[in-house]
Amino acid sequence: MLLKEMRMNTAFLTKTALFQGITEQEVIVLLPCLRAREKKYKKGAVIFHAGTATSEIGIVEEGSVNIVVNFYWGNSNIFGHIRRGEIFAENYAAIPGKELLCDVVAAENAKVILLNLRCLLSSCEKNCMFHNRLIQNLVRISAMKSLNLSSRMMHIAPKSIRERLLSYLSEQAAEHGNPHFMIPFSRQQLADYLSVDRSALSNELSRMQKDGLIAFRKNEFTLLG
């Protein structure tokens, strides 16, 4: 899609983590440097296929995107969910020729802005400060994703569901600085995040409440002493 057709999206881009601290006018200047293009996808459409390489990263402008791992025997699993304003495929795009190990699929009707990563990582001839800010933002996003992945690996390391819940809820309490907090997941999302069955998760939460460890209502939790 031509850049002129995309200018209506520059206000949205300034609100994303990737373009944080960059004005709308600066975004307009940057987009041609980044070879930006906009594409629409129907629900279920594959944006990037496993087994292929990409030089582009995506920003979800509308809708949402799933990272789907396909197994040899035909079943699949959703490994990640990318929401509006978030980016995807940056790790693969950073390594020339690196083939994706998963599909990137539109979880619903979606609109995506694609940016050439090599252009993003190479400061323009003018060495403009806002291009440097863009690179700094990308590094910050990648570091945060790495930390989040490390946290998840720590939470799913225990064998029992209770231990996984205790690990996750303890971290949430520490992050909020309060034993009373809200978690960002529904029951199904929490079960997927901790790699457990939803019914088993709900049963364990009920048992933990009866044991006086926690109190909860929907996604609102209180850790009890």
VOPA-733540 format. One line per 2 residues: for each residue y, x, z of N, C-alpha, C. Coordinates in steps of 0.2 Angstrom, whole numbers. Layout:
<rs>
Y/X/Z/Y/X/Z/Y/X/Z | ...
</rs>
This chain:
<rs>
-6/4/0/0/0/0/6/4/0 | 11/2/-4/17/7/-5/21/7/2
25/12/3/28/13/9/33/8/10 | 37/5/5/42/0/5/39/-6/9
32/-7/7/29/-13/10/27/-12/17 | 28/-6/20/25/-5/26/31/-4/31
37/-4/29/43/-3/33/44/-8/39 | 41/-14/37/41/-19/42/37/-17/49
33/-12/48/29/-10/54/31/-4/58 | 37/-2/56/40/4/59/41/3/67
44/-4/68/46/-5/75/39/-5/79 | 34/-8/76/27/-8/80/25/-1/81
26/4/77/23/11/77/27/14/83 | 33/13/84/37/16/89/35/14/96
31/9/97/28/6/103/21/9/104 | 18/13/100/11/16/101/12/22/104
6/24/107/6/31/110/7/37/106 | 5/36/99/5/41/95/13/43/93
17/38/92/24/38/90/28/38/96 | 26/39/102/30/38/108/36/43/108
42/41/110/48/45/110/51/46/103 | 48/43/98/51/44/91/54/37/89
60/38/86/64/32/84/61/29/78 | 63/23/77/61/19/71/64/23/64
70/25/65/72/29/59/68/35/57 | 66/38/63/62/45/62/55/43/60
53/37/62/46/35/59/46/34/52 | 52/31/49/53/30/42/53/36/38
56/41/41/56/48/38/49/51/38 | 45/50/44/39/53/44/33/50/40
33/44/39/28/41/35/26/44/29 | 31/45/24/29/49/18/26/56/19
28/59/24/25/66/26/18/65/28 | 16/60/31/9/58/33/5/55/28
7/54/22/4/50/17/1/44/20 | 5/40/23/3/34/27/1/28/22
-4/25/23/-6/19/19/-8/14/24 | -8/7/22/-10/2/26/-15/-2/22
-20/-4/26/-26/-8/23/-28/-13/27 | -30/-19/24/-33/-25/28/-40/-25/27
-44/-27/33/-51/-27/33/-53/-34/36 | -58/-37/33/-61/-43/35/-66/-42/41
-67/-46/46/-71/-45/51/-78/-43/49 | -81/-37/51/-87/-35/50/-87/-29/44
-81/-29/41/-80/-24/36/-80/-17/39 | -83/-12/35/-84/-5/38/-78/-1/35
-74/2/40/-68/6/38/-70/13/36 | -74/16/41/-77/23/39/-84/22/40
-88/25/36/-96/24/36/-99/30/39 | -104/29/43/-108/35/46/-110/39/40
-110/46/41/-113/50/36/-108/52/31 | -102/50/31/-96/52/27/-91/56/31
-87/60/28/-82/63/31/-75/60/30 | -70/61/34/-63/58/33/-58/63/35
-53/63/31/-47/67/33/-41/63/36 | -43/57/37/-38/52/40/-39/49/47
-34/48/50/-35/44/57/-32/37/56 | -34/33/60/-32/26/59/-28/23/65
-23/19/64/-20/16/70/-21/8/69 | -24/5/74/-25/-2/73/-18/-6/74
-16/-9/68/-10/-13/68/-11/-20/70 | -16/-23/68/-18/-30/70/-25/-30/71
-27/-35/75/-34/-36/77/-37/-30/81 | -43/-28/80/-47/-23/84/-52/-20/80
-55/-14/82/-60/-11/78/-66/-8/83 | -72/-9/81/-77/-6/85/-80/0/82
-82/5/87/-86/11/85/-93/9/86 | -97/9/81/-104/6/81/-109/12/79
-114/13/84/-119/18/83/-125/14/80 | -128/16/74/-134/13/71/-140/18/73
-145/15/75/-151/18/77/-156/18/71 | -161/22/71/-166/23/65/-170/17/64
-171/13/70/-176/7/70/-172/1/68 | -166/1/66/-162/-4/64/-157/-8/68
-158/-6/75/-153/-9/80/-147/-5/80 | -142/-8/83/-136/-4/84/-133/-5/91
-128/-1/93/-124/-2/99/-117/-1/98 | -113/-5/101/-105/-4/101/-104/2/106
-101/7/104/-100/13/108/-93/13/111 | -88/10/107/-81/10/109/-78/4/105
-72/2/108/-68/-4/106/-61/-1/105 | -58/-1/99/-51/1/98/-47/-5/98
-42/-5/102/-37/-11/102/-31/-9/98 | -27/-14/97/-20/-14/94/-16/-8/97
-14/-4/92/-9/2/94/-13/8/96 | -20/8/96/-24/14/98/-26/17/91
-28/23/92/-30/27/86/-38/28/86 | -41/30/80/-48/32/80/-49/37/74
-55/40/75/-57/45/70/-54/52/70 | -49/53/75/-46/59/75/-50/65/76
-56/65/80/-60/70/81/-63/72/75 | -66/68/71/-69/69/64/-64/72/59
-58/69/59/-53/71/54/-51/78/55 | -51/80/62/-49/87/63/-54/92/61
-60/90/59/-65/95/57/-66/94/50 | -64/98/45/-65/96/38/-72/96/36
-74/91/33/-81/90/31/-86/87/36 | -84/86/42/-88/84/48/-90/77/46
-96/75/46/-98/68/44/-98/64/51 | -96/58/50/-96/53/56/-103/52/58
-104/51/64/-111/49/67/-111/42/68 | -106/38/67/-106/31/68/-101/27/63
-102/21/63/-98/17/58/-92/15/62 | -86/14/59/-80/11/62/-79/4/58
-80/-1/62/-80/-8/59/-75/-12/62 | -72/-17/58/-67/-21/60/-71/-27/65
-69/-27/71/-72/-32/76/-69/-39/74 | -64/-39/71/-61/-46/69/-56/-44/63
-53/-49/59/-49/-47/54/-44/-42/56 | -43/-37/53/-39/-32/55/-34/-29/50
-29/-26/52/-25/-22/48/-24/-15/51 | -25/-10/47/-25/-3/49/-20/1/45
-17/6/49/-12/11/46/-16/18/46 | -17/21/40/-21/27/39/-16/33/38
-17/38/42/-13/44/41/-17/50/40 | -14/54/36/-18/61/34/-17/66/40
-22/68/43/-22/72/49/-19/79/48 | -21/82/42/-19/88/40/-11/88/40
-9/83/37/-1/82/36/2/82/43 | -1/78/47/1/77/54/2/83/58
-4/87/57/-4/94/61/0/99/58 | 3/98/52/7/104/49/14/101/49
18/105/53/25/103/54/28/103/47 | 33/99/45/36/98/39/41/105/38
43/105/32/47/111/30/54/112/35 | 56/106/37/62/106/41/61/107/48
54/107/50/52/109/57/55/104/62 | 56/97/60/59/92/64/56/91/70
60/90/75/58/89/82/53/83/83 | 55/78/79/50/72/80/44/73/77
43/78/72/36/79/70/32/83/75 | 36/88/78/33/91/84/31/87/90
35/82/91/33/77/96/27/73/94 | 26/71/88/20/68/86/14/72/87
14/78/86/8/83/87/7/83/95 | 12/83/99/11/83/106/8/77/108
10/71/105/7/65/107/0/64/106 | -2/67/100/-9/67/98/-13/71/103
-11/77/105/-14/81/109/-15/77/116 | -10/74/118/-10/70/124/-15/65/124
-16/61/118/-20/56/117/-27/58/118 | -29/64/114/-35/67/114/-38/69/121
-33/72/124/-35/74/131/-37/68/136 | -33/63/135/-34/57/139/-41/54/137
-43/54/131/-49/51/129/-55/55/131 | -54/62/131/-59/67/134/-60/65/141
-55/64/145/-55/63/152/-59/56/153 | -57/51/149/-60/45/150/-68/45/149
-70/49/144/-77/50/142/-80/54/148 | -77/59/151/-80/62/156/-81/58/162
-76/53/163/-77/49/169/-83/44/168 | -83/41/162/-89/37/160/-96/40/161
-96/47/159/-102/50/160/-104/51/167 | -99/52/171/-100/53/178/-102/46/181
-100/40/179/-102/34/182/-109/32/180 | -111/34/174/-118/32/171/-123/37/173
-121/42/176/-126/47/178/-131/45/183 | -129/41/189/-134/38/194/-139/33/190
-145/33/193/-150/29/191/-149/21/192 | -147/20/198/-146/13/200/-140/10/198
-140/3/197/-134/-1/196/-129/0/201 | -131/-1/208/-126/0/213/-123/6/213
-126/12/212/-123/18/212/-118/19/207 | -119/16/201/-115/16/195/-108/12/197
-109/6/200/-104/2/202/-99/5/207 | -103/8/212/-99/12/218/-95/18/215
-98/21/210/-94/27/207/-88/24/203 | -89/19/199/-83/16/195/-78/13/200
-80/9/204/-75/5/209/-71/10/213 | -75/15/215/-71/21/219/-66/24/215
-67/25/209/-62/29/205/-56/24/204 | -58/18/203/-52/13/202/-48/12/208
-51/12/214/-47/12/220/-43/18/221 | -45/24/219/-42/30/219/-36/30/214
-37/27/208/-32/27/203/-26/22/205 | -28/17/208/-23/12/210/-20/14/217
-23/18/221/-20/20/227/-21/14/232 | -26/10/231/-26/4/235/-33/2/234
-37/-1/240/-43/-3/240/-44/-10/236 | -38/-13/235/-38/-20/231/-35/-18/224
-38/-20/219/-36/-19/212/-39/-23/207 | -37/-23/201/-39/-27/195/-42/-22/191
-48/-23/188/-51/-19/183/-50/-22/176 | -50/-18/171/-48/-20/164/-54/-23/160
-60/-24/163/-65/-26/160/-68/-33/162 | -70/-37/157/-74/-43/159/-81/-41/161
-85/-46/163/-92/-44/166/-96/-41/160 | -96/-43/154/-99/-40/149/-97/-33/147
-90/-33/147/-87/-26/145/-89/-21/151 | -89/-23/157/-91/-19/162/-98/-17/162
-103/-21/160/-110/-20/159/-111/-15/153 | -107/-16/148/-108/-11/142/-105/-4/144
-99/-4/148/-96/2/150/-101/6/154 | -105/3/159/-109/6/163/-117/6/161
-117/4/154/-124/4/151/-129/1/155 | -128/-5/157/-133/-9/161/-133/-17/158
-138/-20/160/-139/-27/158/-134/-31/162 | -131/-36/159/-125/-40/162/-128/-44/168
-134/-48/167/-137/-52/172/-138/-47/179 | -141/-41/177/-143/-37/183/-136/-34/186
-131/-33/182/-125/-31/185/-122/-37/190 | -122/-43/187/-119/-49/191/-123/-49/198
-130/-49/197/-134/-49/203/-132/-44/208 | -131/-38/206/-130/-32/210/-123/-33/214
-118/-36/210/-112/-37/213/-112/-42/218 | -116/-47/217/-117/-52/223/-120/-49/229
-125/-45/228/-129/-42/233/-124/-37/237 | -120/-33/234/-115/-29/237/-110/-33/241
-108/-39/238/-103/-43/242/-107/-46/249 | -113/-48/248/-117/-50/254/-117/-44/259
-118/-38/257/-119/-32/261/-112/-30/264 | -107/-33/262/-100/-32/265/-97/-25/262
-99/-23/256/-96/-17/253/-90/-19/249 | -90/-25/246/-85/-27/242/-83/-34/242
-77/-36/240/-76/-43/239/-73/-44/232 | -75/-49/228/-72/-49/221/-71/-57/219
-67/-57/214/-66/-64/211/-64/-62/204 | -69/-64/199/-68/-62/192/-67/-54/192
-61/-52/189/-60/-44/188/-56/-42/194 | -55/-45/199/-51/-43/205/-56/-41/211
-55/-35/213/-60/-32/218/-56/-29/224 | -59/-29/230/-57/-26/236/-63/-22/239
-62/-16/240/-67/-12/243/-66/-13/251 | -72/-14/254/-72/-16/261/-74/-10/265
-71/-8/271/-73/-3/275/-80/-4/279
</rs>
